[in-house]
Amino acid sequence: MRNNLKFKKIKNIVFIGANETLERLISINKKYKIKSLVITSKDQKKILKGNFPYFVFEKINIKFKNFIKKNININETLFISLSSRWIFKKNDIKNFFKNQIVNFHPSRLPMDSGGGGFSWRIINNDRISNLLIHQVSEKIDSGPVIYNETEIFPHHCRIPQDYYNFQNANIPNFYENFIKKVIRGYDFKLIQQPRYLKTYFPRLDSNVNSWIDWSMNDINLFNFINAFDDPYDGAKTKINNLSVSIKKVHLHGGEVLDHQFFSGLIIRKESKFIVVATGYSSVLLIEEVLNKSKINIINKLKLGDRFNTPHKLIDKTLKERVYFGPKGKIK
């Protein structure tokens, strides 16, 4: 088993997938006289930002391979997967990509493998940021790690958009540090991922997976609601038989209502927020309760109204798994 990895002379980089920072990554390649090529999926092209060419494919097939061969010399190319929706086959990794394909993953692999994004990590109160590059293997997020940088998420990071903003601000510098090592012929040490530490979390869909279980304790409620805040539609629940989404929530320790029967109850209203009991020592201060038209209706709610989620919807949250492919959500 090899213990290190040194890339051949790289003149081209092919990004496979999508990331909001791609324009900046392409500019870094240009700085080092490296040609860039972007291949994405029909669904992922929606998040691309900037003025650069990209090419859409539904799968890695003969058409995909012929396109690559026509545009670049594969022997002088590094392929970088960015949240790619494709699973790479062992034969392709070796014979087509020439073992020069790596994956960018923003977590501490082998923990947090999969595609659940920051929502799972917010639910778990994970405060460690880790940008990581590993070799691609036929198993998802399982190849040896070759490079990573770790730091702490700032105090202000609370909802997914905060985490994404912090991560996107750091990706270009992380990427440039990696590319400079590649260009200089750095001998990367291969760090095998121990299987006994591996955890996997599937992709989430806020329309399916965000129904609030009001029997959670105060901290878990707070983290769960935050996990589906911007850029998502909010954590879902019901009040007065109306389906609503909750955003902009704060945990407040200034009240003591320590019994679960209080959970979900609106105990006070202010002009810009409502105070909702959790059944534990802290309450929730909620700024936004959005109806289906995404209109904030907190001024229409009354003292004594209670948020609740029927068990059948909570069961659906736990039972229904969503899948995404190159074309988007697979029904």
Phi, psi and chi 1 to 4 in degrees:
 res  aa     phi    psi   chi1   chi2   chi3   chi4
   1 MET       -  130.2 -177.9  179.8  -67.1      -
   2 ARG   -69.5  144.2  -65.2  173.6   58.7 -168.9
   3 ASN  -108.0   -6.0  -65.5  -42.5      -      -
   4 ASN  -146.4  170.6   51.0   39.4      -      -
   5 LEU  -146.7  128.0  172.9   68.3      -      -
   6 LYS  -127.8  125.1 -176.6 -178.9  -69.9 -172.6
   7 PHE   -79.0  147.2  -66.0  100.6      -      -
   8 LYS   -67.5  171.6  -60.5  175.0 -175.3  178.1
   9 LYS   -56.8  122.2 -172.9  174.7 -178.2  180.0
  10 ILE  -103.1  121.7  -60.8  -60.3      -      -
  11 LYS  -113.0  -14.5  -65.9 -176.5  179.0  179.6
  12 ASN  -135.8  147.0  -43.6  -68.8      -      -
  13 ILE  -130.0  128.0  -72.7  179.4      -      -
  14 VAL  -108.2  116.5  177.2      -      -      -
  15 PHE   -87.8  129.1  -63.5  106.5      -      -
  16 ILE  -118.1  114.6  -56.6  175.5      -      -
  17 GLY   122.7 -136.6      -      -      -      -
  18 ALA  -163.3  151.7      -      -      -      -
  19 ASN  -160.2  144.3 -176.2  -83.2      -      -
  20 GLU   -65.4  -17.4  -67.7  179.4   -7.9      -
  21 THR   -96.1    9.6   65.7      -      -      -
  22 LEU   -56.9  -39.1 -107.0  176.6      -      -
  23 GLU   -59.3  -39.4 -173.5  172.6   41.5      -
  24 ARG   -71.0  -36.1  -64.4  176.6   65.9 -174.2
  25 LEU   -66.2  -39.1  -55.6 -170.8      -      -
  26 ILE   -63.7  -38.5  -69.0  169.9      -      -
  27 SER   -66.3  -33.2   68.3      -      -      -
  28 ILE   -66.4  -43.1  -68.8  169.9      -      -
  29 ASN   -58.8  -43.6  -71.0  -12.7      -      -
  30 LYS   -61.2  -38.8 -173.3  175.5 -179.1  179.7
  31 LYS   -57.7  -35.3  174.4 -179.3  176.4 -178.1
  32 TYR  -101.9   18.6  -65.9  100.3      -      -
  33 LYS    58.5   42.2  -64.1  179.6  171.6   57.5
  34 ILE  -110.7  129.8  -63.2  173.5      -      -
  35 LYS   -75.8  138.3  178.5 -178.5  177.0 -179.5
  36 SER  -112.8  145.3  -59.9      -      -      -
  37 LEU  -138.9  132.5 -167.4   63.6      -      -
  38 VAL  -115.3  122.9  177.0      -      -      -
  39 ILE  -120.6  126.2  -64.4  176.7      -      -
  40 THR  -135.4 -179.3 -169.3      -      -      -
  41 SER  -104.9  167.3   65.0      -      -      -
  42 LYS   -58.7  -39.2 -178.9  178.8  179.1 -179.8
  43 ASP   -77.4  -42.8 -179.7   55.7      -      -
  44 GLN   -73.9  -19.7  -71.6 -177.7  -65.1      -
  45 LYS   -61.4  -18.3   70.9  177.1 -176.7  179.1
  46 LYS   -63.8  -27.5  -59.7  171.4 -173.1  174.9
  47 ILE   -94.5   -4.5   71.5  169.0      -      -
  48 LEU   -67.8  134.4  -65.6  178.4      -      -
  49 LYS  -126.8  134.2  -63.9 -179.3  178.2  180.0
  50 GLY   121.2  173.6      -      -      -      -
  51 ASN  -106.8   88.2 -175.8   22.8      -      -
  52 PHE  -152.0  152.3   54.9   86.4      -      -
  53 PRO   -74.7  146.7   26.1  -33.3      -      -
  54 TYR  -144.3  160.8   61.2   85.0      -      -
  55 PHE  -130.2  135.1  -56.2   88.7      -      -
  56 VAL  -104.2  129.1  176.5      -      -      -
  57 PHE  -132.7  150.2  -73.6   86.3      -      -
  58 GLU   -92.1  -23.5  -66.1 -177.2    5.5      -
  59 LYS  -159.3  165.0   59.7 -179.6   69.4  174.3
  60 ILE   -86.3  100.2  -61.0  174.9      -      -
  61 ASN  -135.6 -167.8   52.7   16.3      -      -
  62 ILE   -60.5  -40.1  -65.6  -62.0      -      -
  63 LYS   -61.1  -44.5 -175.3  178.1  178.8 -179.0
  64 PHE   -59.5  -49.3  173.7   98.7      -      -
  65 LYS   -67.3  -39.8  -66.4  176.2 -177.9  178.3
  66 ASN   -66.1  -35.5  -73.2  -20.3      -      -
  67 PHE   -62.5  -44.9  174.2   80.3      -      -
  68 ILE   -61.5  -49.6  -64.9  -67.9      -      -
  69 LYS   -61.0  -33.4  -69.7  176.6 -177.8  177.8
  70 LYS   -71.2  -29.5 -178.6  179.4  178.2 -179.4
  71 ASN  -102.0  -21.5  -75.5  -83.9      -      -
  72 ILE  -147.1  164.7   58.1  169.8      -      -
  73 ASN   -91.2  110.9 -178.3  -18.4      -      -
  74 ILE   -60.1  -33.1  -66.8  177.5      -      -
  75 ASN   -67.2  -15.5  -67.3  -44.4      -      -
  76 GLU  -113.5   25.7  -61.5  175.0  -20.8      -
  77 THR  -125.0  138.3  -59.5      -      -      -
  78 LEU  -107.7  127.5  174.5   61.8      -      -
  79 PHE   -99.6  130.9  -63.6   86.1      -      -
  80 ILE  -123.1  117.4  -59.6  179.7      -      -
  81 SER   -84.2  127.1  169.3      -      -      -
  82 LEU  -120.1   94.2  -63.6  171.9      -      -
  83 SER    53.4   35.8  -58.9      -      -      -
  84 SER   -59.9  142.6  170.1      -      -      -
  85 ARG   -87.5   -0.5  -64.3  -77.1  171.7   80.3
  86 TRP   -99.3  147.1  -62.2  -53.8      -      -
  87 ILE  -100.0  125.6  -64.0  176.2      -      -
  88 PHE   -88.3  130.5  -59.5   93.4      -      -
  89 LYS   -81.6  148.8  -63.7  179.0 -179.7  178.8
  90 LYS   -56.0  -42.5 -174.2  175.6 -177.5  178.8
  91 ASN   -64.2  -40.2 -177.9   60.0      -      -
  92 ASP   -67.8  -40.7  -76.0  -23.6      -      -
  93 ILE   -57.2  -43.7  -66.5  170.2      -      -
  94 LYS   -79.7  -49.4  179.3 -179.5  179.0 -178.7
  95 ASN   -93.1  -29.1  -63.3  -43.0      -      -
  96 PHE   -98.4  -52.0  179.7   75.7      -      -
  97 PHE   -81.3   -4.9  -64.4  108.3      -      -
  98 LYS    57.5   31.9  -50.3  -61.7 -176.6 -177.0
  99 ASN    61.3   17.3  -70.8  -45.9      -      -
 100 GLN  -110.0   53.7  -64.1 -144.1  130.4      -
 101 ILE  -132.0  128.6  178.9  169.1      -      -
 102 VAL  -126.9  164.8  -62.1      -      -      -
 103 ASN  -124.1  135.9 -179.6   54.5      -      -
 104 PHE   -88.6  130.5  167.4   79.6      -      -
 105 HIS  -140.2  125.6 -167.0   87.3      -      -
 106 PRO   -91.6   52.3   34.6  -34.5      -      -
 107 SER  -155.2 -178.9   77.9      -      -      -
 108 ARG   -92.3   69.6  -66.8  176.3  -68.6  156.8
 109 LEU   -54.6  143.1  -69.6  179.2      -      -
 110 PRO   -83.3    1.3   31.7  -36.9      -      -
 111 MET   -75.8  151.9  -64.0 -176.1  -72.5      -
 112 ASP    60.4   37.3  -58.8  -44.6      -      -
 113 SER   -76.1  165.0   64.3      -      -      -
 114 GLY   101.9 -167.0      -      -      -      -
 115 GLY  -122.3   29.9      -      -      -      -
 116 GLY   -78.3   -8.3      -      -      -      -
 117 GLY    67.3 -155.0      -      -      -      -
 118 PHE   -80.2  -16.4  -75.6  117.9      -      -
 119 SER   -59.1  -46.2  -67.2      -      -      -
 120 TRP   -60.0  -40.1  -75.1  111.8      -      -
 121 ARG   -72.3  -33.7  -64.0  169.5   67.9 -176.5
 122 ILE   -67.6  -42.5  -67.2  170.9      -      -
 123 ILE   -57.2  -37.5  -71.4  171.1      -      -
 124 ASN   -88.3    2.5 -161.2   35.5      -      -
 125 ASN    58.2   39.7 -156.2   29.0      -      -
 126 ASP   -81.0  120.8 -176.1  -11.7      -      -
 127 ARG  -112.0    9.3  -58.5  -63.4  -57.6  176.9
 128 ILE  -102.5  123.6  -64.1  178.1      -      -
 129 SER   -91.3  133.7  167.7      -      -      -
 130 ASN  -143.4  113.7 -171.0   62.6      -      -
 131 LEU   -94.7  133.7  -59.7  179.0      -      -
 132 LEU  -145.0  144.9  172.1  151.6      -      -
 133 ILE  -124.8  130.7  -68.3  173.8      -      -
 134 HIS  -134.3  157.9   69.6   89.8      -      -
 135 GLN   -65.2  144.3  -84.7 -168.8  -55.9      -
 136 VAL   -82.2  135.4  168.2      -      -      -
 137 SER  -127.3  177.3   68.6      -      -      -
 138 GLU   -71.3  -14.7   67.3  -86.6   19.8      -
 139 LYS  -100.6  140.3  -64.4 -178.2  179.6  179.4
 140 ILE   -60.8  126.1  -62.5  173.8      -      -
 141 ASP    54.4   37.1  -64.5  -23.4      -      -
 142 SER  -117.8   -8.7  -64.1      -      -      -
 143 GLY   -70.0  161.4      -      -      -      -
 144 PRO   -62.6  142.6   19.2  -30.4      -      -
 145 VAL   -76.6  136.6  174.9      -      -      -
 146 ILE  -116.3  -19.7   62.2  175.0      -      -
 147 TYR  -161.6  139.7 -175.3   68.6      -      -
 148 ASN  -156.5  158.0   79.4  -66.7      -      -
 149 GLU  -136.2  133.8  -66.4  178.3    2.9      -
 150 THR  -122.4  139.1  -59.4      -      -      -
 151 GLU  -154.7  179.5   53.8 -171.9  -53.1      -
 152 ILE   -97.3  137.4  -61.7  172.9      -      -
 153 PHE   -64.1  135.4  -74.5  111.2      -      -
 154 PRO   -61.0  161.8  -21.5   33.1      -      -
 155 HIS   -57.1  -33.5  -73.9  -68.1      -      -
 156 HIS   -73.9  -13.8   71.6  -94.1      -      -
 157 CYS   -71.5  116.1  -72.1      -      -      -
 158 ARG  -134.4  -39.3 -175.7  173.1   54.6   85.2
 159 ILE  -116.2  165.5   63.7  175.7      -      -
 160 PRO   -51.8  -40.6  -30.1   37.2      -      -
 161 GLN   -61.4  -36.3 -168.3   63.3   61.9      -
 162 ASP   -61.6  -44.4  -61.8  -26.5      -      -
 163 TYR   -65.3  -43.9  -74.2   78.1      -      -
 164 TYR   -61.6  -43.7  -76.0  122.0      -      -
 165 ASN   -61.3  -44.0  -69.3  -15.5      -      -
 166 PHE   -64.8  -45.3  176.1   76.0      -      -
 167 GLN   -62.1  -46.8  173.1 -175.5  -78.8      -
 168 ASN   -65.0  -29.3  -71.6  -18.1      -      -
 169 ALA   -71.2  -24.3      -      -      -      -
 170 ASN   -98.3  -20.5  -76.0  -86.8      -      -
 171 ILE   -59.1  -47.3  -74.4  175.4      -      -
 172 PRO   -57.3  -43.7  -28.2   38.3      -      -
 173 ASN   -66.1  -41.9 -174.9   62.8      -      -
 174 PHE   -59.4  -46.7  166.4   78.4      -      -
 175 TYR   -62.9  -43.9  175.6   78.0      -      -
 176 GLU   -64.2  -40.0 -175.1  166.4    8.4      -
 177 ASN   -58.9  -40.9  -69.9  -19.2      -      -
 178 PHE   -67.7  -46.8  170.0   69.7      -      -
 179 ILE   -63.2  -38.1  -71.3  -58.1      -      -
 180 LYS   -61.3  -38.4  -74.1 -168.1  -68.1 -172.8
 181 LYS   -67.1  -40.4  -70.6 -179.6 -179.9  -66.5
 182 VAL   -60.8  -47.2  170.4      -      -      -
 183 ILE   -62.1  -37.8  -67.5  171.1      -      -
 184 ARG   -80.8    1.5  -66.3  167.8 -176.7  168.3
 185 GLY    73.7   32.3      -      -      -      -
 186 TYR   -60.7  140.4 -175.0   81.0      -      -
 187 ASP   -92.0   95.8 -157.3    5.3      -      -
 188 PHE   -73.7  133.2  -68.9   95.4      -      -
 189 LYS   -80.9  129.2 -178.3  179.0  179.3 -178.8
 190 LEU   -84.7  119.2  -64.1  177.4      -      -
 191 ILE  -105.5  107.5  -55.9  172.7      -      -
 192 GLN   -68.1  141.0  -59.3  -62.1  -34.2      -
 193 GLN   -85.0  117.7  -62.5 -174.4   41.6      -
 194 PRO   -68.1  124.5   21.8  -30.3      -      -
 195 ARG   -62.4  -31.1  -69.6  179.5   61.4 -172.6
 196 TYR   -71.2   -9.8   60.3   85.1      -      -
 197 LEU  -103.4   -3.1  -69.7  178.1      -      -
 198 LYS   -70.1  133.1 -175.4  177.7  179.7   66.9
 199 THR  -129.3  146.0   56.7      -      -      -
 200 TYR  -128.0  133.9  177.5   88.1      -      -
 201 PHE  -128.9  125.5  -61.3   99.5      -      -
 202 PRO   -74.9  168.3   30.1  -36.4      -      -
 203 ARG   -65.2  152.7  -65.7 -174.5 -175.9  -84.7
 204 LEU  -118.6  153.7  -64.4  171.1      -      -
 205 ASP  -128.6  118.2 -177.6  -18.4      -      -
 206 SER   -61.5  -23.7   60.8      -      -      -
 207 ASN   -72.8  -21.6  -70.3  -38.0      -      -
 208 VAL  -108.7  -44.0  175.2      -      -      -
 209 ASN   -99.4    3.6  -56.6  118.8      -      -
 210 SER  -104.4   11.7   68.0      -      -      -
 211 TRP   -67.4  129.4  -71.0   97.1      -      -
 212 ILE   -81.3  129.7  -59.0  168.7      -      -
 213 ASP   -95.2  105.6 -178.8   -7.5      -      -
 214 TRP   -74.3    1.6  -71.4   93.3      -      -
 215 SER   -86.5   -5.8   68.0      -      -      -
 216 MET   -63.5  156.1  -65.4  179.1 -173.1      -
 217 ASN   -74.5  173.0   67.6   34.3      -      -
 218 ASP   -58.9  -45.9   45.5    2.2      -      -
 219 ILE   -67.0  -42.2  -65.0  174.3      -      -
 220 ASN   -65.6  -37.5  -72.1  -16.6      -      -
 221 LEU   -61.4  -47.0  -84.6  170.3      -      -
 222 PHE   -58.3  -49.3  175.0   69.2      -      -
 223 ASN   -65.5  -40.4  -72.0  -24.3      -      -
 224 PHE   -64.3  -45.6 -175.7   85.8      -      -
 225 ILE   -64.5  -42.1  -65.1  170.2      -      -
 226 ASN   -60.8  -34.3  -79.3  -24.4      -      -
 227 ALA   -63.1  -20.5      -      -      -      -
 228 PHE  -115.7   17.1  -66.5   97.9      -      -
 229 ASP   -76.7 -171.0 -154.2  -48.1      -      -
 230 ASP   -45.6  137.0  -67.9  -19.2      -      -
 231 PRO   -89.7   13.3   34.5  -37.4      -      -
 232 TYR   -91.4 -180.0  -50.5  118.2      -      -
 233 ASP   -83.0   -9.3  -68.0  -26.7      -      -
 234 GLY   110.0  160.3      -      -      -      -
 235 ALA   -77.6  139.0      -      -      -      -
 236 LYS  -101.7  147.1  -58.6  168.1   75.3   68.3
 237 THR  -161.6 -170.7 -171.8      -      -      -
 238 LYS  -129.6  152.0  -74.8 -176.6  173.2  -73.0
 239 ILE  -150.6  129.6 -170.2  166.0      -      -
 240 ASN    53.2   40.6  -58.9  -33.2      -      -
 241 ASN    65.9   13.4  -66.4  -41.9      -      -
 242 LEU  -106.4  131.4  178.9   70.4      -      -
 243 SER   -77.5  129.0  -66.5      -      -      -
 244 VAL  -136.1  164.3  -64.6      -      -      -
 245 SER  -120.5  138.5  -61.1      -      -      -
 246 ILE  -108.5  134.4  -66.5  176.8      -      -
 247 LYS  -139.3  168.6  -73.7 -172.8  172.4 -174.8
 248 LYS    53.6   69.0  -67.2 -173.5  179.1  178.5
 249 VAL  -112.6  146.3   61.4      -      -      -
 250 HIS  -127.9  148.6  -51.8  -95.9      -      -
 251 LEU   -97.6  125.0 -164.1   63.7      -      -
 252 HIS  -126.4  127.5  172.4   59.3      -      -
 253 GLY  -100.6   14.9      -      -      -      -
 254 GLY   -86.5    4.3      -      -      -      -
 255 GLU  -126.6  157.2  -35.6  -73.7  -28.8      -
 256 VAL  -131.0  106.1  178.9      -      -      -
 257 LEU  -135.2   75.7  -63.2  167.3      -      -
 258 ASP   -93.3   63.6 -159.8    4.6      -      -
 259 HIS  -155.3  135.7 -167.7  -71.4      -      -
 260 GLN   -65.7  -17.1  -72.0 -170.6   -3.3      -
 261 PHE   -67.1  -20.3 -170.5   65.1      -      -
 262 PHE   -75.0  -18.7  -69.3  111.6      -      -
 263 SER   -56.5  128.8 -174.6      -      -      -
 264 GLY    88.7   -4.7      -      -      -      -
 265 LEU   -82.7  131.1 -163.1   66.2      -      -
 266 ILE   -79.6  111.6  -61.2  175.9      -      -
 267 ILE  -102.8  -14.7   59.3  172.0      -      -
 268 ARG  -159.1  148.6 -170.9  162.6   65.3 -105.6
 269 LYS  -122.8  135.8  -69.3 -173.1   62.8  177.6
 270 GLU  -118.3  176.9  -58.8  -68.6  -12.7      -
 271 SER   -67.0  -29.6   59.9      -      -      -
 272 LYS  -120.1    0.8  -64.6 -177.2  179.1 -179.9
 273 PHE  -160.0  165.9   64.0   89.6      -      -
 274 ILE  -120.1  155.0   54.4  175.8      -      -
 275 VAL  -107.7  122.1 -178.1      -      -      -
 276 VAL  -122.1  127.7  177.0      -      -      -
 277 ALA   -71.4  151.2      -      -      -      -
 278 THR  -113.5  -12.5   66.2      -      -      -
 279 GLY    88.1    4.1      -      -      -      -
 280 TYR  -128.7 -170.7  -70.5   84.2      -      -
 281 SER   -71.4  -20.5   56.1      -      -      -
 282 SER  -108.7  155.3  -63.1      -      -      -
 283 VAL  -115.8  170.1  -60.9      -      -      -
 284 LEU  -103.8  133.3  -59.6  178.1      -      -
 285 LEU  -101.5  116.7  -51.3  179.7      -      -
 286 ILE  -114.3  125.6  -60.0  173.9      -      -
 287 GLU   -94.4  -28.2  -64.5 -177.2   65.2      -
 288 GLU  -132.3  124.8  -69.3 -171.7    0.1      -
 289 VAL  -123.9  107.5  178.1      -      -      -
 290 LEU  -102.5  134.4  -52.4  176.2      -      -
 291 ASN   -83.9 -173.3   62.3   16.4      -      -
 292 LYS   -64.0  -21.4  -70.3 -175.6  176.7 -179.6
 293 SER   -90.5    7.1  -60.6      -      -      -
 294 LYS    64.0   32.1  -62.3 -176.1  179.3 -179.4
 295 ILE   -98.7  132.8  -63.4  172.2      -      -
 296 ASN   -73.9  121.7 -169.0   -2.3      -      -
 297 ILE  -114.3   21.8   60.5  168.7      -      -
 298 ILE   -61.4  -31.0   61.8  167.5      -      -
 299 ASN   -69.3  -17.4  -69.1  -29.7      -      -
 300 LYS   -92.2  -10.3  -64.7 -177.8  179.7 -179.8
 301 LEU   -81.7  153.6  -58.4  178.7      -      -
 302 LYS  -118.1  153.9  -62.1  178.1 -179.3  178.8
 303 LEU   -56.0  136.6  -69.2  172.6      -      -
 304 GLY    91.3  -14.4      -      -      -      -
 305 ASP   -65.4  151.0  -74.0  -12.2      -      -
 306 ARG  -130.1  132.5 -173.8 -168.2  -66.7  -93.3
 307 PHE   -76.5  138.5  -66.9  102.6      -      -
 308 ASN  -156.1  154.7   70.5   89.6      -      -
 309 THR  -125.7  120.2  -54.0      -      -      -
 310 PRO   -56.7  145.2  -25.7   35.4      -      -
 311 HIS   -58.6  -32.8  -71.7  -63.7      -      -
 312 LYS   -64.6  -31.2   65.1  178.9 -178.6  179.7
 313 LEU   -77.1  -36.6  -65.6  174.8      -      -
 314 ILE   -65.4  -41.2  -64.1  173.0      -      -
 315 ASP   -60.5  -39.7  -71.7  -16.7      -      -
 316 LYS   -63.1  -40.2 -177.6  178.6 -179.3 -179.5
 317 THR   -57.3  -40.9  -68.1      -      -      -
 318 LEU   -82.3  -30.5  -60.6  175.4      -      -
 319 LYS   -91.3  -34.8  -69.1  178.5 -179.5  179.1
 320 GLU   -88.0  123.4 -173.2  169.8  -23.0      -
 321 ARG  -106.7  137.9  179.7  175.3  175.2  179.1
 322 VAL  -104.5  149.1  -64.2      -      -      -
 323 TYR  -126.7  144.1  -67.0   88.8      -      -
 324 PHE  -125.4  138.0  -70.4   84.5      -      -
 325 GLY  -123.7 -170.9      -      -      -      -
 326 PRO   -56.8  -26.8  -26.2   35.4      -      -
 327 LYS   -92.6   -1.5  -65.1 -178.2  179.9  179.9
 328 GLY   115.6 -152.1      -      -      -      -
 329 LYS   -65.1  133.1 -175.5  177.6  176.4 -179.7
 330 ILE   -95.6  117.4  -59.7  172.9      -      -
 331 LYS   -84.2      -  -63.1 -178.3  179.6  179.7
